[in-house]
Each structure stands twice: as structure tokens, then as C-alpha cells.
Amino acid sequence: MSGFRHVVMFVWAEGTTTGQQEEVAARLGELPGVIPQIRSYSLGADAGIGADNHDFVVVGDFASEEDFLVYRDHPAHRAVIDEYITPILAGRAAVQYEL
Amino acid sequence: MSGFRHVVMFVWAEGTTTGQQEEVAARLGELPGVIPQIRSYSLGADAGIGADNHDFVVVGDFASEEDFLVYRDHPAHRAVIDEYITPILAGRAAVQYEL
């Protein structure tokens, strides 16, 4: 398999509600229907096993780095970041790599 | 698809050589042949697009949380962590979630 994968994790700020977290997941989950460059997209809230874990992760697969950049800069994606993620964001970790 | 996914990212310490990073990838890449609970396993060094990115990521899929815990605690896995990862580790971020 070849392609380009984007992985990003978030830590939510103290006081973030379950509803706010679910809203992020719901809004991100709409993106594969809006951004055709997304080949596969997986989201999840941390299961709570690791003491120092981040709270949420997104794994997105693309055909190429170019397709990832289309996703990264797509207005629908930026809107989710600006309206739902940034307001509750306390930490972020990301890697992109060739599959 | 159902299952349980483990995602972990590392930041390598300043002065880490390319050889040391390749050694981590090579040693981790041997684990699917040793730990049958690993259903799929993907490794990658960061492509260098994001300014604040972590340096390396592992995405491991398991049938269940129980299978992930077998992997987490497996002596072959712990040996890679102790001998190759910990000596060059400057930062770590992880999430486990239900697929």
C-alpha cells in the first residue's frame, strides 16, 4: 500500500464538556463527504489506559502529500478547527508520513 | 471494521542520529513477526511539513484492548523501548481508541 498519512492528537482544555468533544468528532466526521481527497479517515477518543495520553486522535489517509495539503487547507476543515477545535485546545501533536 | 488502535508519537532528543532513528524503525518492524496479537502495524518518520510536528509515529491495530495490552507488555516490545527508544526520547504522545 502506498499513500500519505496524517496523524494528529489533541489534548482538550480543562473544563471541556463531553458535548464539545462529541461535536468535534461529529464535525470532523462530516469531512470525508465534503473533501474527496480523503481516502480514509478514522477518529477516536482516548480509551483511558495510558496515564499521560492525549485525548483524541485523527488518522487520515490520502493518495499523496498534495492531497493531504488540499485537506489541510480546505475551508470546511479550517472551519472545524477554528470553530470547534481551537476553542478547547490545550495541546497538539502531529506526524505526516509516507505509507 | 472493529478493533482497537494504538497510536504513539515520539520526539527524538537533539543529537539523535539518522542511524539511531532507523534502528528504532527496524527493531519495531520486527515485532509483528514476534507478537501475533499485532493485526496491522505501520511506522513512519515525519515528512517535515508541519513545523511543530513530532518525529516518528507508530499505528498498531489489534483485535481488542486485551490484545493491545499483550503487545504493550510483551518482552520483545519492552526491549525495543528500553534499548532503542528511551535512550533517544525527548517527547511522547499517545492515544488508544476503539475502531
Backbone of each chain as ProteinMPNN parsed JSONL, in Angstrom:
{"seq_chain_A": "MSGFRHVVMFVWAEGTTTGQQEEVAARLGELPGVIPQIRSYSLGADAGIGADNHDFVVVGDFASEEDFLVYRDHPAHRAVIDEYITPILAGRAAVQYEL", "coords_chain_A": {"N_chain_A": [[0.847, -1.196, 0.0], [0.519, 2.197, -0.803], [0.772, 5.717, -0.166], [-0.173, 8.61, 1.737], [-0.058, 9.55, 5.031], [-1.739, 11.284, 7.612], [-1.493, 12.033, 10.966], [-2.911, 13.171, 13.902], [-3.051, 14.376, 17.221], [-4.943, 15.519, 20.025], [-5.003, 17.422, 23.054], [-7.498, 18.237, 25.254], [-8.682, 21.265, 26.738], [-8.923, 21.91, 30.271], [-12.121, 21.598, 31.708], [-13.472, 21.249, 29.374], [-16.382, 20.029, 27.861], [-18.171, 16.885, 27.554], [-19.991, 17.081, 25.521], [-18.85, 19.065, 23.881], [-16.59, 17.699, 22.979], [-17.763, 15.624, 21.593], [-18.962, 17.059, 19.609], [-16.775, 17.968, 18.112], [-15.903, 15.496, 17.075], [-18.166, 14.815, 15.574], [-18.302, 16.893, 13.678], [-15.81, 16.697, 12.363], [-16.198, 14.179, 11.339], [-17.882, 14.635, 9.238], [-16.292, 15.517, 7.2], [-15.117, 13.678, 5.28], [-17.207, 13.407, 3.456], [-17.192, 15.783, 2.199], [-14.695, 16.551, 1.353], [-13.076, 15.28, -1.18], [-10.5, 14.328, -1.424], [-9.851, 12.906, 0.826], [-9.006, 9.702, 1.609], [-9.226, 7.656, 3.509], [-10.488, 7.836, 6.864], [-10.212, 8.135, 10.24], [-11.354, 8.445, 13.52], [-10.985, 9.008, 17.041], [-11.737, 8.928, 20.54], [-9.638, 8.913, 23.379], [-9.048, 5.839, 25.092], [-8.412, 5.714, 27.743], [-6.44, 4.226, 29.007], [-3.706, 4.836, 29.159], [-1.804, 6.867, 31.293], [-0.734, 9.396, 30.696], [-1.826, 10.084, 28.312], [-2.857, 11.708, 25.212], [-6.067, 13.212, 24.33], [-7.646, 12.74, 22.075], [-7.681, 11.494, 18.727], [-6.889, 11.732, 15.252], [-6.707, 9.964, 12.278], [-5.814, 10.22, 9.079], [-5.91, 9.186, 5.722], [-4.39, 9.645, 2.556], [-3.963, 9.933, -1.006], [-1.621, 11.131, -1.704], [0.984, 13.485, -0.724], [0.236, 15.938, -1.742], [-2.545, 15.732, -1.901], [-3.116, 15.568, 0.803], [-2.418, 18.179, 1.54], [-4.39, 19.642, 0.287], [-6.607, 18.869, 1.797], [-5.718, 19.796, 4.341], [-5.796, 22.559, 4.014], [-8.375, 23.047, 3.274], [-11.424, 24.868, 3.217], [-13.651, 23.821, 4.651], [-12.46, 22.126, 6.483], [-10.771, 23.898, 7.85], [-12.736, 25.444, 9.032], [-13.876, 23.723, 10.932], [-11.68, 23.419, 12.617], [-11.283, 26.09, 13.475], [-13.746, 26.76, 14.651], [-14.523, 24.701, 16.378], [-12.359, 23.138, 17.383], [-10.008, 24.707, 18.088], [-11.054, 26.427, 20.16], [-11.15, 24.745, 22.406], [-8.678, 23.686, 22.729], [-5.766, 22.415, 24.23], [-3.394, 21.156, 23.774], [-1.358, 19.692, 21.181], [-0.271, 17.222, 18.886], [1.446, 16.057, 16.06], [2.082, 14.023, 13.152], [3.072, 13.52, 9.822], [3.364, 11.069, 7.288], [4.89, 8.963, 4.768], [3.154, 6.277, 3.397]], "CA_chain_A": [[0.0, 0.0, 0.0], [1.234, 3.464, -0.769], [-0.078, 6.857, 0.132], [0.362, 9.603, 2.659], [-0.916, 9.529, 6.228], [-1.709, 12.383, 8.573], [-1.942, 11.639, 12.301], [-2.865, 14.314, 14.825], [-3.655, 14.15, 18.535], [-5.252, 16.735, 20.773], [-5.363, 17.453, 24.472], [-8.546, 19.252, 25.46], [-8.501, 22.123, 27.912], [-9.743, 21.598, 31.443], [-13.452, 22.172, 31.633], [-14.124, 20.87, 28.126], [-17.502, 19.122, 28.136], [-18.348, 15.747, 26.662], [-20.7, 17.583, 24.347], [-17.895, 19.751, 22.995], [-15.746, 16.673, 22.355], [-18.593, 14.895, 20.616], [-19.189, 17.977, 18.488], [-15.573, 17.885, 17.273], [-15.944, 14.223, 16.342], [-19.26, 14.859, 14.591], [-17.957, 17.821, 12.587], [-14.727, 16.077, 11.578], [-16.759, 13.018, 10.641], [-18.557, 15.086, 8.012], [-15.334, 15.975, 6.186], [-14.941, 12.776, 4.126], [-18.277, 13.643, 2.491], [-17.035, 17.134, 1.651], [-13.34, 16.692, 0.803], [-12.881, 13.994, -1.856], [-9.109, 13.869, -1.301], [-9.723, 11.992, 1.973], [-9.184, 8.307, 1.174], [-9.872, 7.057, 4.675], [-10.489, 8.812, 7.948], [-10.56, 7.447, 11.478], [-11.337, 9.346, 14.665], [-11.308, 8.325, 18.273], [-11.422, 9.458, 21.861], [-8.735, 8.018, 24.092], [-9.728, 4.817, 25.896], [-8.16, 5.926, 29.164], [-5.491, 3.245, 29.55], [-2.412, 5.464, 29.427], [-1.986, 7.975, 32.228], [-0.355, 10.687, 30.124], [-2.269, 10.117, 26.919], [-3.68, 12.757, 24.645], [-7.495, 12.919, 24.495], [-8.378, 12.477, 20.833], [-6.768, 11.304, 17.609], [-7.402, 11.643, 13.883], [-5.806, 9.32, 11.318], [-6.356, 10.435, 7.742], [-5.066, 8.675, 4.637], [-4.513, 10.376, 1.296], [-3.176, 9.308, -2.07], [-0.339, 11.826, -1.865], [1.181, 14.677, 0.096], [-0.545, 17.019, -2.351], [-3.943, 15.576, -1.475], [-3.169, 15.97, 2.22], [-2.374, 19.642, 1.644], [-5.726, 20.121, -0.082], [-7.404, 18.658, 3.018], [-5.244, 20.672, 5.416], [-6.16, 23.947, 3.762], [-9.75, 23.131, 2.784], [-12.234, 25.737, 4.087], [-14.516, 23.055, 5.549], [-11.583, 21.649, 7.55], [-10.361, 25.061, 8.652], [-13.889, 25.901, 9.816], [-13.985, 22.85, 12.111], [-10.572, 23.781, 13.507], [-11.484, 27.416, 14.064], [-14.989, 26.904, 15.423], [-14.767, 23.64, 17.365], [-11.151, 22.574, 17.989], [-9.169, 25.729, 18.721], [-11.582, 26.95, 21.438], [-10.984, 23.825, 23.539], [-7.388, 23.028, 22.532], [-4.689, 22.666, 25.189], [-2.164, 20.555, 23.287], [-1.486, 19.079, 19.862], [0.908, 16.515, 18.385], [1.131, 15.588, 14.713], [3.08, 13.463, 12.242], [2.656, 13.053, 8.496], [4.403, 10.164, 6.766], [4.626, 8.171, 3.566], [2.749, 4.886, 3.653]], "C_chain_A": [[0.881, 1.244, 0.0], [0.238, 4.584, -0.514], [0.599, 7.725, 1.159], [-0.594, 9.709, 3.836], [-0.657, 10.727, 7.125], [-2.267, 11.868, 9.903], [-1.826, 12.855, 13.207], [-3.613, 13.959, 16.103], [-3.88, 15.489, 19.22], [-5.366, 16.441, 22.262], [-6.399, 18.559, 24.622], [-8.291, 20.013, 26.76], [-9.372, 21.631, 29.067], [-11.087, 22.301, 31.33], [-14.173, 21.877, 30.339], [-15.202, 19.831, 28.421], [-17.486, 17.94, 27.167], [-19.043, 16.19, 25.376], [-19.777, 18.288, 23.365], [-17.003, 18.748, 22.273], [-16.529, 15.916, 21.289], [-18.862, 15.764, 19.386], [-17.975, 17.984, 17.546], [-15.619, 16.615, 16.427], [-17.009, 14.255, 15.251], [-18.887, 15.733, 13.4], [-16.83, 17.268, 11.728], [-15.281, 14.916, 10.748], [-17.505, 13.366, 9.374], [-17.573, 15.351, 6.867], [-15.124, 14.995, 5.029], [-16.04, 12.933, 3.068], [-18.123, 14.944, 1.731], [-15.703, 17.29, 0.913], [-12.96, 15.364, 0.142], [-11.451, 13.471, -1.78], [-8.904, 12.939, -0.109], [-10.009, 10.573, 1.506], [-9.746, 7.458, 2.313], [-9.606, 7.951, 5.872], [-10.992, 8.099, 9.19], [-10.37, 8.392, 12.651], [-11.555, 8.55, 15.935], [-10.916, 9.075, 19.515], [-10.615, 8.424, 22.622], [-9.488, 7.101, 25.059], [-9.421, 4.919, 27.388], [-7.206, 4.935, 29.81], [-4.19, 3.919, 29.986], [-2.574, 6.74, 30.233], [-1.72, 9.337, 31.579], [-0.826, 10.836, 28.685], [-2.901, 11.448, 26.51], [-5.149, 12.302, 24.667], [-8.194, 12.428, 23.238], [-7.374, 12.348, 19.707], [-7.536, 11.255, 16.296], [-6.325, 10.988, 13.024], [-6.457, 9.451, 9.94], [-5.396, 9.944, 6.681], [-5.435, 9.362, 3.318], [-3.662, 9.664, 0.247], [-1.76, 9.884, -2.128], [-0.237, 12.971, -0.869], [0.343, 15.839, -0.438], [-2.011, 16.94, -1.919], [-4.107, 15.923, 0.004], [-3.211, 17.488, 2.349], [-3.711, 20.263, 1.239], [-6.657, 20.025, 1.126], [-7.013, 19.668, 4.091], [-5.782, 22.092, 5.26], [-7.612, 24.125, 3.322], [-10.607, 23.972, 3.747], [-13.128, 24.964, 5.063], [-13.714, 22.511, 6.737], [-11.175, 22.795, 8.462], [-11.503, 25.539, 9.538], [-14.07, 25.037, 11.066], [-12.895, 23.194, 13.118], [-10.889, 25.081, 14.238], [-12.668, 27.45, 15.032], [-15.114, 25.893, 16.56], [-13.515, 23.15, 18.079], [-10.364, 23.633, 18.763], [-9.739, 26.237, 20.054], [-11.376, 26.029, 22.634], [-9.596, 23.17, 23.551], [-6.363, 23.427, 23.596], [-3.368, 22.075, 24.726], [-2.413, 19.81, 21.99], [-0.177, 18.396, 19.508], [0.546, 15.94, 17.027], [2.348, 14.979, 14.036], [2.398, 13.207, 10.912], [3.767, 12.166, 7.955], [3.92, 9.41, 5.543], [4.243, 6.756, 3.965], [3.49, 3.949, 2.716]], "O_chain_A": [[1.872, 1.316, 0.727], [-0.975, 4.407, -0.635], [1.795, 7.593, 1.418], [-1.792, 9.929, 3.659], [0.485, 11.124, 7.359], [-3.375, 11.335, 9.955], [-0.775, 13.492, 13.275], [-4.668, 13.326, 16.068], [-3.132, 16.449, 19.031], [-5.774, 15.353, 22.668], [-6.19, 19.684, 24.166], [-7.762, 19.475, 27.732], [-10.418, 21.016, 28.859], [-11.168, 23.455, 30.909], [-15.351, 22.206, 30.196], [-14.96, 18.867, 29.147], [-16.868, 17.996, 26.103], [-18.715, 15.724, 24.285], [-19.912, 18.123, 22.153], [-16.695, 18.922, 21.094], [-16.007, 15.611, 20.217], [-18.973, 15.26, 18.269], [-18.134, 18.002, 16.326], [-15.401, 16.655, 15.216], [-16.782, 13.779, 14.138], [-19.124, 15.361, 12.251], [-16.883, 17.356, 10.502], [-14.879, 14.705, 9.604], [-17.74, 12.504, 8.527], [-17.972, 15.404, 5.703], [-14.965, 15.436, 3.891], [-15.815, 12.618, 1.9], [-18.823, 15.191, 0.749], [-15.6, 18.067, -0.036], [-12.563, 14.424, 0.831], [-11.211, 12.293, -2.043], [-7.886, 12.25, -0.038], [-11.117, 10.27, 1.061], [-10.638, 6.637, 2.1], [-8.643, 8.717, 5.9], [-12.08, 7.523, 9.184], [-9.342, 9.06, 12.759], [-12.237, 7.525, 15.915], [-9.9, 9.769, 19.55], [-10.866, 7.223, 22.529], [-10.423, 7.517, 25.743], [-10.088, 4.284, 28.205], [-7.169, 4.818, 31.035], [-3.644, 3.611, 31.046], [-3.391, 7.596, 29.894], [-2.404, 10.315, 31.881], [-0.275, 11.635, 27.929], [-3.404, 12.202, 27.342], [-5.439, 11.149, 24.985], [-9.23, 11.768, 23.324], [-6.334, 13.008, 19.717], [-8.677, 10.797, 16.239], [-5.168, 11.409, 13.041], [-7.509, 8.87, 9.675], [-4.204, 10.247, 6.727], [-6.601, 9.616, 3.017], [-2.76, 8.894, 0.576], [-0.821, 9.208, -2.548], [-1.224, 13.375, -0.254], [-0.194, 16.629, 0.338], [-2.634, 17.956, -1.612], [-5.117, 16.502, 0.405], [-3.954, 18.024, 3.172], [-4.115, 21.289, 1.786], [-7.392, 20.961, 1.439], [-7.874, 20.32, 4.681], [-6.171, 22.738, 6.234], [-8.032, 25.243, 3.027], [-10.517, 23.798, 4.962], [-13.338, 25.415, 6.189], [-14.221, 22.442, 7.856], [-11.225, 22.681, 9.686], [-11.276, 25.987, 10.662], [-14.382, 25.556, 12.138], [-13.147, 23.255, 14.321], [-10.778, 25.163, 15.461], [-12.606, 28.081, 16.087], [-15.732, 26.181, 17.584], [-13.581, 22.782, 19.252], [-10.091, 23.467, 19.952], [-8.973, 26.459, 20.992], [-11.424, 26.492, 23.774], [-9.363, 22.215, 24.293], [-6.123, 24.611, 23.834], [-2.316, 22.458, 25.238], [-3.525, 19.353, 21.723], [0.901, 18.92, 19.792], [-0.543, 15.393, 16.856], [3.488, 15.361, 14.303], [1.264, 12.728, 10.878], [4.95, 12.455, 8.129], [2.722, 9.242, 5.314], [4.923, 6.118, 4.768], [3.291, 2.736, 2.771]]}, "seq_chain_B": "MSGFRHVVMFVWAEGTTTGQQEEVAARLGELPGVIPQIRSYSLGADAGIGADNHDFVVVGDFASEEDFLVYRDHPAHRAVIDEYITPILAGRAAVQYEL", "coords_chain_B": {"N_chain_B": [[-15.539, -2.202, 10.357], [-14.025, -3.422, 13.249], [-12.163, -3.149, 16.291], [-9.111, -2.365, 18.02], [-7.106, 0.389, 18.375], [-3.774, 1.548, 18.658], [-1.938, 4.454, 18.91], [1.077, 6.116, 18.744], [3.4, 8.739, 19.2], [6.69, 10.056, 18.815], [9.168, 12.388, 19.963], [12.438, 12.927, 19.095], [15.509, 13.22, 20.883], [17.739, 16.043, 20.795], [20.575, 15.728, 18.75], [20.226, 13.108, 18.137], [20.976, 10.517, 15.903], [20.561, 9.794, 12.379], [20.959, 7.108, 11.968], [20.311, 6.003, 14.479], [17.568, 6.541, 14.543], [16.707, 5.029, 12.392], [17.296, 2.548, 13.349], [15.45, 2.243, 15.426], [13.092, 2.096, 13.878], [13.635, -0.224, 12.414], [13.836, -2.198, 14.425], [11.313, -2.049, 15.682], [9.835, -2.801, 13.479], [10.243, -5.494, 13.373], [8.551, -6.567, 15.221], [5.844, -7.393, 14.518], [6.317, -9.949, 13.528], [6.869, -11.343, 15.773], [5.047, -10.931, 17.779], [2.003, -12.148, 17.876], [-0.431, -10.951, 18.356], [-0.504, -8.503, 17.101], [-2.316, -7.006, 14.651], [-2.235, -5.22, 12.503], [0.397, -2.984, 11.528], [2.005, 0.018, 11.402], [4.59, 2.22, 10.601], [6.331, 5.355, 10.728], [8.536, 7.999, 9.748], [8.411, 11.473, 10.332], [7.317, 13.638, 7.716], [8.108, 16.255, 7.52], [6.568, 18.501, 7.022], [4.985, 19.915, 8.858], [5.667, 22.426, 11.211], [5.863, 22.102, 13.996], [5.817, 19.428, 14.422], [5.85, 16.058, 15.768], [8.462, 13.492, 15.635], [8.251, 10.839, 14.8], [6.022, 8.118, 14.224], [3.877, 5.496, 15.358], [1.407, 3.267, 14.367], [-0.667, 0.927, 15.52], [-2.77, -1.861, 15.095], [-5.187, -3.884, 16.728], [-7.085, -6.775, 17.723], [-8.511, -6.362, 19.998], [-8.721, -4.548, 23.139], [-7.474, -6.11, 25.029], [-5.667, -7.599, 23.516], [-4.0, -5.527, 22.681], [-2.848, -4.887, 25.157], [-1.331, -7.154, 25.643], [0.615, -6.852, 23.656], [1.684, -4.348, 24.497], [2.956, -5.022, 26.878], [4.676, -6.991, 26.162], [7.734, -8.801, 26.242], [9.516, -8.541, 24.03], [8.734, -6.16, 22.878], [9.067, -4.38, 25.01], [11.814, -4.54, 25.199], [12.725, -3.256, 22.871], [11.813, -0.679, 23.421], [13.259, -0.085, 25.778], [15.949, -0.387, 24.971], [16.332, 0.973, 22.561], [14.497, 3.116, 22.121], [13.944, 4.679, 24.506], [16.57, 5.723, 25.166], [16.894, 7.822, 23.338], [14.752, 9.454, 23.591], [12.771, 12.364, 23.681], [10.232, 13.307, 23.831], [6.771, 12.286, 23.965], [3.637, 11.183, 22.745], [0.443, 9.767, 23.018], [-2.445, 7.85, 22.03], [-5.041, 5.541, 22.592], [-7.703, 3.844, 21.021], [-11.082, 2.702, 20.337], [-11.822, 1.024, 17.39]], "CA_chain_B": [[-14.345, -2.742, 10.985], [-13.902, -3.175, 14.675], [-10.84, -3.463, 16.805], [-8.549, -1.439, 18.994], [-5.918, 1.002, 17.76], [-2.782, 2.255, 19.473], [-1.161, 5.431, 18.147], [2.062, 6.788, 19.599], [4.364, 9.603, 18.506], [7.885, 10.381, 19.594], [10.142, 13.418, 19.6], [13.792, 12.458, 19.416], [16.382, 14.196, 21.528], [18.75, 16.69, 19.956], [21.781, 14.938, 18.596], [19.892, 11.759, 17.678], [21.455, 10.32, 14.537], [19.683, 9.086, 11.45], [21.141, 5.684, 12.229], [19.533, 5.629, 15.672], [16.146, 6.559, 14.172], [16.463, 3.877, 11.515], [17.366, 1.361, 14.193], [14.133, 2.125, 16.07], [12.128, 1.612, 12.881], [13.951, -1.615, 12.07], [13.517, -3.079, 15.565], [9.851, -2.113, 15.803], [9.322, -3.524, 12.32], [10.351, -6.945, 13.618], [7.592, -7.017, 16.239], [4.708, -8.179, 14.007], [6.726, -11.343, 13.361], [7.155, -11.909, 17.089], [3.868, -10.758, 18.652], [0.894, -12.456, 16.971], [-1.6, -10.09, 18.625], [-0.477, -7.336, 16.208], [-3.094, -7.278, 13.435], [-1.504, -4.446, 11.483], [1.419, -2.177, 12.196], [2.52, 0.994, 10.442], [5.593, 3.095, 11.204], [6.819, 6.345, 9.798], [9.227, 9.218, 10.159], [7.681, 12.656, 9.9], [7.684, 14.129, 6.386], [8.723, 17.569, 7.609], [5.669, 19.569, 6.561], [4.5, 20.702, 9.99], [6.804, 22.989, 11.938], [5.953, 21.628, 15.382], [5.48, 18.01, 14.438], [6.682, 15.019, 16.36], [9.424, 12.966, 14.656], [8.042, 9.44, 14.41], [4.718, 7.633, 14.687], [3.526, 4.078, 15.239], [-0.029, 2.971, 14.405], [-0.832, -0.521, 15.647], [-4.16, -2.307, 15.239], [-5.348, -5.12, 17.484], [-8.482, -7.211, 17.731], [-9.167, -5.951, 21.244], [-7.874, -3.895, 24.133], [-6.679, -7.163, 25.682], [-4.535, -7.898, 22.634], [-3.074, -4.394, 22.782], [-2.109, -4.969, 26.416], [-0.315, -8.194, 25.447], [1.677, -6.166, 22.91], [2.311, -3.304, 25.323], [3.775, -5.602, 27.936], [5.474, -8.113, 25.623], [9.177, -8.567, 26.46], [10.194, -8.099, 22.809], [8.378, -4.747, 22.733], [9.737, -3.639, 26.086], [13.249, -4.495, 24.908], [12.937, -2.181, 21.889], [11.636, 0.59, 24.138], [14.348, 0.155, 26.733], [17.288, -0.361, 24.374], [16.458, 1.841, 21.384], [13.651, 4.308, 22.134], [14.161, 5.51, 25.7], [17.837, 6.483, 25.17], [16.869, 8.999, 22.456], [13.406, 10.014, 23.675], [12.597, 13.691, 24.274], [8.806, 13.578, 23.993], [5.911, 11.171, 23.59], [2.192, 11.429, 22.8], [-0.225, 8.514, 22.671], [-3.889, 7.64, 22.181], [-5.62, 4.259, 22.189], [-9.157, 4.03, 20.831], [-11.866, 1.642, 19.713], [-12.097, 1.232, 15.958]], "C_chain_B": [[-14.387, -2.449, 12.475], [-12.506, -3.6, 15.12], [-10.392, -2.358, 17.728], [-7.226, -0.921, 18.439], [-5.068, 1.743, 18.787], [-1.992, 3.174, 18.551], [-0.198, 6.108, 19.114], [3.054, 7.558, 18.736], [5.532, 9.9, 19.442], [8.55, 11.64, 19.055], [11.501, 12.898, 20.016], [14.63, 13.591, 20.002], [17.339, 14.821, 20.518], [20.003, 15.835, 19.917], [21.518, 13.501, 18.187], [20.311, 11.607, 16.219], [20.387, 9.654, 13.678], [19.766, 7.586, 11.679], [20.345, 5.211, 13.43], [18.035, 5.581, 15.358], [15.808, 5.354, 13.296], [16.485, 2.577, 12.309], [16.04, 1.154, 14.939], [13.123, 1.546, 15.089], [12.373, 0.138, 12.55], [13.545, -2.568, 13.186], [12.009, -3.184, 15.768], [9.261, -2.941, 14.671], [9.418, -5.031, 12.445], [9.229, -7.469, 14.509], [6.384, -7.782, 15.676], [5.057, -9.65, 13.763], [6.894, -12.09, 14.67], [5.917, -11.914, 17.991], [2.615, -10.967, 17.814], [-0.354, -11.617, 17.214], [-1.616, -8.842, 17.748], [-1.205, -7.696, 14.923], [-2.552, -6.483, 12.257], [-0.66, -3.413, 12.201], [2.022, -1.271, 11.146], [3.434, 1.968, 11.174], [5.975, 4.176, 10.222], [7.526, 7.505, 10.443], [8.511, 10.406, 9.548], [8.24, 13.235, 8.597], [8.248, 15.541, 6.395], [7.865, 18.724, 7.125], [5.28, 20.5, 7.709], [5.643, 21.146, 10.886], [6.973, 22.383, 13.328], [5.652, 20.139, 15.504], [6.397, 17.184, 15.338], [7.513, 14.37, 15.244], [9.067, 11.605, 14.085], [6.703, 8.992, 14.962], [4.61, 6.135, 14.464], [2.006, 3.967, 15.334], [-0.176, 1.454, 14.412], [-2.283, -0.885, 15.859], [-4.204, -3.701, 15.85], [-6.827, -5.513, 17.45], [-9.232, -6.638, 18.93], [-8.178, -5.197, 22.122], [-6.963, -4.922, 24.814], [-5.458, -7.506, 24.821], [-3.52, -6.76, 22.631], [-2.229, -4.505, 24.051], [-1.047, -6.069, 26.369], [0.894, -7.607, 24.724], [2.436, -5.184, 23.795], [3.313, -3.902, 26.296], [4.687, -6.721, 27.451], [6.973, -7.824, 25.785], [9.913, -8.073, 25.213], [9.94, -6.606, 22.554], [9.105, -3.908, 23.782], [11.236, -3.513, 25.815], [13.569, -3.407, 23.89], [12.819, -0.818, 22.568], [12.868, 0.887, 24.993], [15.694, 0.384, 26.041], [17.436, 0.686, 23.272], [15.665, 3.148, 21.466], [13.991, 5.22, 23.316], [15.474, 6.304, 25.652], [17.817, 7.739, 24.295], [15.556, 9.777, 22.569], [13.388, 11.384, 24.351], [11.127, 14.023, 24.492], [7.973, 12.446, 23.441], [4.46, 11.608, 23.699], [1.506, 10.163, 22.332], [-1.728, 8.613, 22.849], [-4.169, 6.186, 21.823], [-7.126, 4.45, 22.053], [-9.783, 2.832, 20.131], [-12.108, 1.981, 18.253], [-13.57, 0.932, 15.668]], "O_chain_B": [[-14.747, -1.349, 12.895], [-11.787, -4.309, 14.416], [-11.186, -1.525, 18.163], [-6.342, -1.698, 18.08], [-5.574, 2.457, 19.653], [-1.444, 2.734, 17.539], [-0.601, 6.607, 20.165], [3.486, 7.087, 17.683], [5.388, 9.983, 20.662], [8.505, 11.923, 17.858], [11.692, 12.476, 21.156], [14.466, 14.759, 19.65], [17.698, 14.202, 19.516], [20.432, 15.288, 20.934], [22.455, 12.748, 17.92], [20.027, 12.478, 15.396], [19.446, 9.039, 14.181], [18.762, 6.879, 11.593], [19.763, 4.126, 13.4], [17.321, 4.702, 15.839], [14.751, 4.741, 13.446], [15.779, 1.625, 11.979], [15.566, 0.025, 15.068], [12.385, 0.618, 15.422], [11.431, -0.644, 12.424], [12.974, -3.626, 12.924], [11.483, -4.273, 15.998], [8.306, -3.691, 14.872], [8.755, -5.765, 11.711], [8.981, -8.674, 14.552], [5.937, -8.741, 16.305], [4.172, -10.505, 13.791], [7.044, -13.312, 14.686], [5.76, -12.782, 18.849], [2.197, -10.051, 17.105], [-1.243, -11.575, 16.364], [-2.65, -8.179, 17.658], [-0.772, -8.583, 14.186], [-2.425, -7.005, 11.149], [-0.957, -3.016, 13.328], [2.499, -1.741, 10.114], [3.086, 2.477, 12.239], [5.95, 3.952, 9.012], [7.171, 7.944, 11.537], [8.063, 10.361, 8.402], [9.452, 13.313, 8.399], [8.808, 15.989, 5.395], [8.379, 19.808, 6.848], [5.25, 21.72, 7.548], [6.487, 20.339, 11.275], [8.097, 22.175, 13.785], [5.276, 19.658, 16.573], [7.536, 17.553, 15.624], [7.307, 14.652, 14.063], [9.529, 11.249, 13.001], [6.289, 9.428, 16.036], [5.169, 5.583, 13.516], [1.392, 4.499, 16.258], [0.151, 0.783, 13.433], [-2.959, -0.296, 16.702], [-3.387, -4.569, 15.542], [-7.699, -4.686, 17.183], [-10.448, -6.453, 18.877], [-6.97, -5.206, 21.884], [-5.813, -4.623, 25.133], [-4.355, -7.68, 25.338], [-2.314, -7.003, 22.585], [-1.027, -4.245, 24.02], [0.013, -5.936, 26.981], [2.039, -7.827, 25.118], [3.666, -5.187, 23.838], [4.391, -3.348, 26.509], [5.395, -7.333, 28.25], [7.424, -6.716, 25.494], [10.839, -7.269, 25.325], [10.819, -5.888, 22.077], [9.68, -2.863, 23.475], [11.852, -2.504, 26.159], [14.573, -2.708, 24.028], [13.622, 0.082, 22.321], [13.438, 1.977, 24.93], [16.48, 1.234, 26.46], [18.523, 1.225, 23.066], [16.104, 4.172, 20.944], [14.291, 6.399, 23.129], [15.488, 7.464, 26.064], [18.641, 8.632, 24.491], [15.276, 10.651, 21.75], [13.918, 11.551, 25.449], [10.808, 14.93, 25.261], [8.414, 11.724, 22.547], [4.09, 12.32, 24.633], [1.935, 9.548, 21.356], [-2.224, 9.355, 23.697], [-3.605, 5.659, 20.864], [-7.75, 5.132, 22.867], [-9.116, 2.065, 19.437], [-12.542, 3.084, 17.921], [-14.009, 1.045, 14.523]]}, "name": "protein", "num_of_chains": 2, "seq": "MSGFRHVVMFVWAEGTTTGQQEEVAARLGELPGVIPQIRSYSLGADAGIGADNHDFVVVGDFASEEDFLVYRDHPAHRAVIDEYITPILAGRAAVQYELMSGFRHVVMFVWAEGTTTGQQEEVAARLGELPGVIPQIRSYSLGADAGIGADNHDFVVVGDFASEEDFLVYRDHPAHRAVIDEYITPILAGRAAVQYEL"}
